[in-house]
Amino acid sequence: MATFKTRLSQISKTNGKVILANDYDLSVKNLESKTIQNIKQLHPYLCGIKLNFHLLLPLSGKEILKINKTAHRYGLQTIADIKLNDIGNTNRVTAEHLWNLGFDAVIANPIMGLDSLKNLVKSAHKNGKGVITLCHMSAPEAKLSYDMEIKMGKKQQLYQLFLNWALTAKVDGIVVGATFPKIIQYCSKKAGKNLSIFSPGVGTQGGSASEVISSGTNYLIVGRTILNAKNQVDIAKELQLQSFGK
């Protein structure tokens, strides 16, 4: 059984390293058809799509399954971005629901604790699915929490602990915001090839695609920069080239 990490890596070799975040505002209607249209139009320039509560709450299970099946038909991987963080049994049941809806991976919050995270990863990998954990987010106020100094055996910042847990639990990747390239460099140097780095925050939030790729990011998570563009294809193409380091 091919792993999520392997499947994503394979498609990224030809399509680039851009994951489209389908995060639509409440004012947007026809969410299912718009998302499927995005997949059909932009799939040559994407390796995956990410769905969070913007779509998971208003859409039915049948609609979400159709979106994921459409993405798979075009070779894309799909990620459920719910920042999963609960007791072990709830994590397991939630993940099983997501796998049944056709998702390939889930984004989780490591604050759940190392043992719970290990169990989530073990369960996901048995099903050929992936787990991506938060390390440092893209919003400016992320400094207030992820840069927080803590003491667990030694003094360190919270994102450093989360990085260590990600490595120990053998997750498939970590989220580090594109607005913090120095932290991307730190994580990339420490993780090496053991973890993929997923970076949201390119464009609208101020992150530079070329800068974060050169800093060690493996995948760009891009939403509004593409969704709000007059010519989505042109922007997706440009980001695809930058993801290849061009």
C-alpha positions as a LaTeX table, in Angstrom:
\begin{tabular}{lrrr}
\hline
Residue & $x$ (\AA) & $y$ (\AA) & $z$ (\AA) \\
\hline
Met1 & 0.00 & 0.00 & 0.00 \\
Ala2 & 1.49 & 3.34 & $-1.07$ \\
Thr3 & 1.77 & 5.91 & 1.70 \\
Phe4 & 0.33 & 9.42 & 1.63 \\
Lys5 & 3.85 & 10.83 & 1.64 \\
Thr6 & 4.84 & 8.72 & $-1.37$ \\
Arg7 & 1.68 & 9.54 & $-3.32$ \\
Leu8 & 2.10 & 13.27 & $-2.72$ \\
Ser9 & 5.77 & 13.15 & $-3.64$ \\
Gln10 & 5.04 & 11.32 & $-6.90$ \\
Ile11 & 2.42 & 13.78 & $-8.15$ \\
Ser12 & 4.56 & 16.76 & $-7.10$ \\
Lys13 & 7.37 & 15.64 & $-9.41$ \\
Thr14 & 5.23 & 16.48 & $-12.43$ \\
Asn15 & 2.65 & 18.95 & $-11.10$ \\
Gly16 & 4.75 & 21.00 & $-8.70$ \\
Lys17 & 4.32 & 21.48 & $-4.97$ \\
Val18 & 1.22 & 23.66 & $-4.64$ \\
Ile19 & $-1.74$ & 22.55 & $-2.51$ \\
Leu20 & $-4.91$ & 24.56 & $-3.04$ \\
Ala21 & $-6.75$ & 25.58 & 0.13 \\
Asn22 & $-10.44$ & 25.79 & $-0.78$ \\
Asp23 & $-11.35$ & 28.26 & 1.97 \\
Tyr24 & $-14.42$ & 30.15 & 0.81 \\
Asp25 & $-16.26$ & 32.88 & 2.75 \\
Leu26 & $-19.87$ & 32.54 & 3.86 \\
Ser27 & $-21.01$ & 34.74 & 0.97 \\
Val28 & $-19.88$ & 32.18 & $-1.61$ \\
Lys29 & $-22.55$ & 29.77 & $-2.84$ \\
Asn30 & $-22.33$ & 26.47 & $-4.73$ \\
Leu31 & $-19.29$ & 25.35 & $-2.72$ \\
Glu32 & $-19.26$ & 21.83 & $-4.09$ \\
Ser33 & $-19.42$ & 22.87 & $-7.75$ \\
Lys34 & $-16.87$ & 25.66 & $-7.28$ \\
Thr35 & $-14.40$ & 23.30 & $-5.62$ \\
Ile36 & $-14.86$ & 20.65 & $-8.32$ \\
Gln37 & $-14.43$ & 23.34 & $-10.96$ \\
Asn38 & $-11.16$ & 24.38 & $-9.28$ \\
Ile39 & $-9.90$ & 20.81 & $-9.42$ \\
Lys40 & $-10.78$ & 20.39 & $-13.09$ \\
Gln41 & $-9.29$ & 23.73 & $-14.10$ \\
Leu42 & $-6.20$ & 23.86 & $-11.89$ \\
His43 & $-5.18$ & 20.23 & $-11.41$ \\
Pro44 & $-2.19$ & 20.40 & $-13.81$ \\
Tyr45 & $-0.59$ & 22.93 & $-11.44$ \\
Leu46 & $-1.49$ & 21.26 & $-8.12$ \\
Cys47 & $-0.38$ & 18.22 & $-6.17$ \\
Gly48 & $-3.24$ & 18.37 & $-3.69$ \\
Ile49 & $-6.21$ & 20.19 & $-2.25$ \\
Lys50 & $-6.98$ & 21.10 & 1.35 \\
Leu51 & $-10.47$ & 21.35 & 2.81 \\
Asn52 & $-11.12$ & 22.89 & 6.21 \\
Phe53 & $-14.25$ & 23.82 & 8.14 \\
His54 & $-15.19$ & 26.36 & 5.43 \\
Leu55 & $-16.38$ & 23.34 & 3.43 \\
Leu56 & $-16.59$ & 20.52 & 5.95 \\
Leu57 & $-19.38$ & 22.21 & 7.92 \\
Pro58 & $-21.76$ & 23.36 & 5.14 \\
Leu59 & $-21.33$ & 20.38 & 2.81 \\
Ser60 & $-22.80$ & 16.91 & 3.22 \\
Gly61 & $-20.73$ & 13.77 & 3.45 \\
Lys62 & $-21.88$ & 12.81 & $-0.05$ \\
Glu63 & $-20.68$ & 16.16 & $-1.45$ \\
Ile64 & $-17.30$ & 15.92 & 0.30 \\
Leu65 & $-16.83$ & 12.37 & $-0.96$ \\
Lys66 & $-17.57$ & 13.54 & $-4.50$ \\
Ile67 & $-14.96$ & 16.32 & $-4.18$ \\
Asn68 & $-12.34$ & 13.86 & $-2.94$ \\
Lys69 & $-13.15$ & 11.33 & $-5.67$ \\
Thr70 & $-12.83$ & 14.07 & $-8.29$ \\
Ala71 & $-9.45$ & 15.10 & $-6.88$ \\
His72 & $-8.25$ & 11.49 & $-6.94$ \\
Arg73 & $-9.42$ & 11.11 & $-10.53$ \\
Tyr74 & $-6.94$ & 13.84 & $-11.43$ \\
Gly75 & $-4.19$ & 12.34 & $-9.26$ \\
Leu76 & $-4.41$ & 14.88 & $-6.43$ \\
Gln77 & $-4.08$ & 14.13 & $-2.73$ \\
Thr78 & $-6.67$ & 15.54 & $-0.32$ \\
Ile79 & $-6.08$ & 16.89 & 3.18 \\
Ala80 & $-8.65$ & 17.51 & 5.93 \\
Asp81 & $-7.52$ & 20.58 & 7.85 \\
Ile82 & $-9.32$ & 20.33 & 11.20 \\
Lys83 & $-6.39$ & 20.77 & 13.63 \\
Leu84 & $-7.47$ & 17.50 & 15.26 \\
Asn85 & $-6.80$ & 17.59 & 19.00 \\
Asp86 & $-8.65$ & 15.35 & 21.45 \\
Ile87 & $-8.43$ & 12.17 & 23.47 \\
Gly88 & $-7.21$ & 9.08 & 21.69 \\
Asn89 & $-10.58$ & 7.45 & 21.08 \\
Thr90 & $-12.08$ & 10.65 & 19.64 \\
Asn91 & $-9.04$ & 11.14 & 17.41 \\
Arg92 & $-9.39$ & 7.58 & 16.11 \\
Val93 & $-13.12$ & 7.81 & 15.40 \\
Thr94 & $-12.74$ & 11.24 & 13.77 \\
Ala95 & $-9.93$ & 9.99 & 11.55 \\
Glu96 & $-11.96$ & 6.95 & 10.48 \\
His97 & $-14.82$ & 9.23 & 9.42 \\
Leu98 & $-12.37$ & 11.34 & 7.39 \\
Trp99 & $-10.89$ & 8.27 & 5.68 \\
Asn100 & $-14.41$ & 7.10 & 4.82 \\
Leu101 & $-15.05$ & 10.50 & 3.24 \\
Gly102 & $-12.04$ & 9.90 & 0.98 \\
Phe103 & $-9.36$ & 12.06 & 2.62 \\
Asp104 & $-5.71$ & 11.06 & 2.34 \\
Ala105 & $-4.41$ & 12.98 & 5.35 \\
Val106 & $-5.45$ & 15.05 & 8.36 \\
Ile107 & $-3.83$ & 18.08 & 9.97 \\
Ala108 & $-3.61$ & 17.63 & 13.74 \\
Asn109 & $-2.56$ & 19.73 & 16.72 \\
Pro110 & 0.28 & 18.06 & 18.65 \\
Ile111 & $-0.89$ & 19.72 & 21.86 \\
Met112 & $-2.91$ & 16.50 & 22.27 \\
Gly113 & 0.28 & 14.94 & 23.66 \\
Leu114 & 2.97 & 12.67 & 22.30 \\
Asp115 & 1.32 & 9.33 & 23.14 \\
Ser116 & $-1.99$ & 10.34 & 21.53 \\
Leu117 & $-0.11$ & 11.61 & 18.50 \\
Lys118 & 1.83 & 8.36 & 18.15 \\
Asn119 & $-1.42$ & 6.38 & 18.26 \\
Leu120 & $-3.03$ & 8.63 & 15.65 \\
Val121 & $-0.05$ & 8.23 & 13.31 \\
Lys122 & 0.06 & 4.46 & 13.81 \\
Ser123 & $-3.65$ & 4.15 & 13.02 \\
Ala124 & $-3.41$ & 6.43 & 9.98 \\
His125 & $-0.41$ & 4.63 & 8.52 \\
Lys126 & $-2.19$ & 1.27 & 8.82 \\
Asn127 & $-4.78$ & 2.69 & 6.46 \\
Gly128 & $-2.27$ & 4.23 & 4.06 \\
Lys129 & $-3.18$ & 7.72 & 5.31 \\
Gly130 & $-1.09$ & 10.62 & 6.55 \\
Val131 & $-0.83$ & 12.93 & 9.56 \\
Ile132 & 0.50 & 16.48 & 9.33 \\
Thr133 & 1.00 & 18.37 & 12.60 \\
Leu134 & 1.13 & 22.05 & 13.45 \\
Cys135 & 4.56 & 23.41 & 14.26 \\
His136 & 4.24 & 27.16 & 13.69 \\
Met137 & 1.32 & 28.91 & 11.99 \\
Ser138 & 1.34 & 31.82 & 9.53 \\
Ala139 & $-0.68$ & 34.50 & 11.36 \\
Pro140 & 1.32 & 37.29 & 13.07 \\
Glu141 & $-0.15$ & 36.43 & 16.49 \\
Ala142 & 1.27 & 32.91 & 16.16 \\
Lys143 & 4.37 & 34.29 & 17.90 \\
Leu144 & 2.36 & 34.65 & 21.11 \\
Ser145 & 1.87 & 30.90 & 21.37 \\
Tyr146 & 4.30 & 28.99 & 19.15 \\
Asp147 & 7.29 & 31.12 & 20.22 \\
Met148 & 6.34 & 30.72 & 23.87 \\
Glu149 & 9.25 & 29.57 & 26.03 \\
Ile150 & 8.51 & 26.39 & 27.93 \\
Lys151 & 10.45 & 24.09 & 30.20 \\
Met152 & 10.21 & 20.34 & 29.65 \\
Gly153 & 13.54 & 19.00 & 30.76 \\
Lys154 & 15.15 & 22.03 & 29.13 \\
Lys155 & 14.10 & 25.51 & 28.11 \\
Gln156 & 12.84 & 25.68 & 24.55 \\
Gln157 & 10.17 & 27.31 & 22.46 \\
Leu158 & 6.86 & 25.54 & 21.89 \\
Tyr159 & 7.43 & 25.06 & 18.16 \\
Gln160 & 10.73 & 23.35 & 18.93 \\
Leu161 & 8.94 & 20.87 & 21.18 \\
Phe162 & 6.31 & 20.30 & 18.49 \\
Leu163 & 9.06 & 19.64 & 15.95 \\
Asn164 & 10.69 & 17.09 & 18.26 \\
Trp165 & 7.34 & 15.37 & 18.84 \\
Ala166 & 6.68 & 15.28 & 15.10 \\
Leu167 & 10.00 & 13.53 & 14.55 \\
Thr168 & 9.45 & 11.11 & 17.44 \\
Ala169 & 5.90 & 10.24 & 16.37 \\
Lys170 & 7.03 & 9.88 & 12.73 \\
Val171 & 4.33 & 12.12 & 11.31 \\
Asp172 & 4.35 & 12.76 & 7.57 \\
Gly173 & 4.84 & 16.51 & 7.73 \\
Ile174 & 4.59 & 19.70 & 9.72 \\
Val175 & 2.92 & 23.05 & 9.11 \\
Val176 & 5.23 & 26.07 & 9.32 \\
Gly177 & 3.86 & 29.39 & 8.11 \\
Ala178 & 5.43 & 31.00 & 5.03 \\
Thr179 & 5.61 & 34.24 & 7.01 \\
Phe180 & 8.35 & 32.77 & 9.21 \\
Pro181 & 11.15 & 31.69 & 6.82 \\
Lys182 & 13.80 & 31.58 & 9.56 \\
Ile183 & 11.75 & 29.03 & 11.47 \\
Ile184 & 11.33 & 27.05 & 8.24 \\
Gln185 & 15.13 & 27.02 & 7.92 \\
Tyr186 & 15.50 & 25.80 & 11.51 \\
Cys187 & 12.93 & 23.02 & 11.07 \\
Ser188 & 14.30 & 21.96 & 7.69 \\
Lys189 & 17.84 & 21.71 & 9.04 \\
Lys190 & 16.77 & 19.65 & 12.05 \\
Ala191 & 14.23 & 17.42 & 10.30 \\
Gly192 & 16.22 & 16.76 & 7.14 \\
Lys193 & 14.36 & 14.31 & 4.91 \\
Asn194 & 12.36 & 12.84 & 7.79 \\
Leu195 & 9.57 & 15.41 & 7.55 \\
Ser196 & 7.93 & 17.39 & 4.78 \\
Ile197 & 7.23 & 21.05 & 5.53 \\
Phe198 & 3.87 & 22.49 & 4.46 \\
Ser199 & 3.72 & 26.28 & 4.38 \\
Pro200 & 0.50 & 28.32 & 4.27 \\
Gly201 & 0.55 & 32.10 & 4.07 \\
Val202 & 2.01 & 32.74 & 0.59 \\
Gly203 & 0.78 & 35.89 & $-1.14$ \\
Thr204 & $-2.22$ & 37.35 & 0.68 \\
Gln205 & $-0.63$ & 36.91 & 4.12 \\
Gly206 & 2.74 & 38.21 & 2.94 \\
Gly207 & 4.79 & 35.04 & 2.49 \\
Ser208 & 7.09 & 34.67 & $-0.53$ \\
Ala209 & 6.90 & 31.36 & $-2.40$ \\
Ser210 & 10.46 & 31.52 & $-3.70$ \\
Glu211 & 11.87 & 32.50 & $-0.31$ \\
Val212 & 10.20 & 29.69 & 1.61 \\
Ile213 & 11.08 & 27.07 & $-1.02$ \\
Ser214 & 14.72 & 28.12 & $-0.75$ \\
Ser215 & 14.38 & 28.04 & 3.05 \\
Gly216 & 13.33 & 24.39 & 3.02 \\
Thr217 & 9.58 & 24.26 & 2.47 \\
Asn218 & 8.43 & 21.19 & 0.54 \\
Tyr219 & 4.83 & 22.19 & $-0.19$ \\
Leu220 & 3.05 & 25.52 & $-0.55$ \\
Ile221 & $-0.51$ & 25.75 & 0.79 \\
Val222 & $-2.21$ & 28.56 & $-1.12$ \\
Gly223 & $-5.81$ & 29.73 & $-0.85$ \\
Arg224 & $-6.96$ & 33.30 & $-1.39$ \\
Thr225 & $-3.98$ & 34.20 & $-3.61$ \\
Ile226 & $-5.37$ & 31.78 & $-6.20$ \\
Leu227 & $-9.08$ & 31.82 & $-5.34$ \\
Asn228 & $-9.38$ & 35.63 & $-5.52$ \\
Ala229 & $-7.25$ & 36.04 & $-8.64$ \\
Lys230 & $-8.85$ & 37.28 & $-11.87$ \\
Asn231 & $-6.88$ & 34.66 & $-13.77$ \\
Gln232 & $-6.48$ & 31.70 & $-11.43$ \\
Val233 & $-4.61$ & 29.61 & $-13.97$ \\
Asp234 & $-1.88$ & 32.22 & $-14.47$ \\
Ile235 & $-1.30$ & 32.54 & $-10.72$ \\
Ala236 & $-1.30$ & 28.76 & $-10.23$ \\
Lys237 & 1.21 & 28.37 & $-13.07$ \\
Glu238 & 3.47 & 31.02 & $-11.57$ \\
Leu239 & 3.37 & 29.39 & $-8.14$ \\
Gln240 & 4.00 & 26.00 & $-9.70$ \\
Leu241 & 7.20 & 27.32 & $-11.32$ \\
Gln242 & 8.31 & 28.88 & $-8.04$ \\
Ser243 & 7.66 & 25.60 & $-6.23$ \\
Phe244 & 10.13 & 23.98 & $-8.61$ \\
Gly245 & 12.67 & 26.63 & $-7.62$ \\
Lys246 & 12.44 & 28.45 & $-10.96$ \\
\hline
\end{tabular}
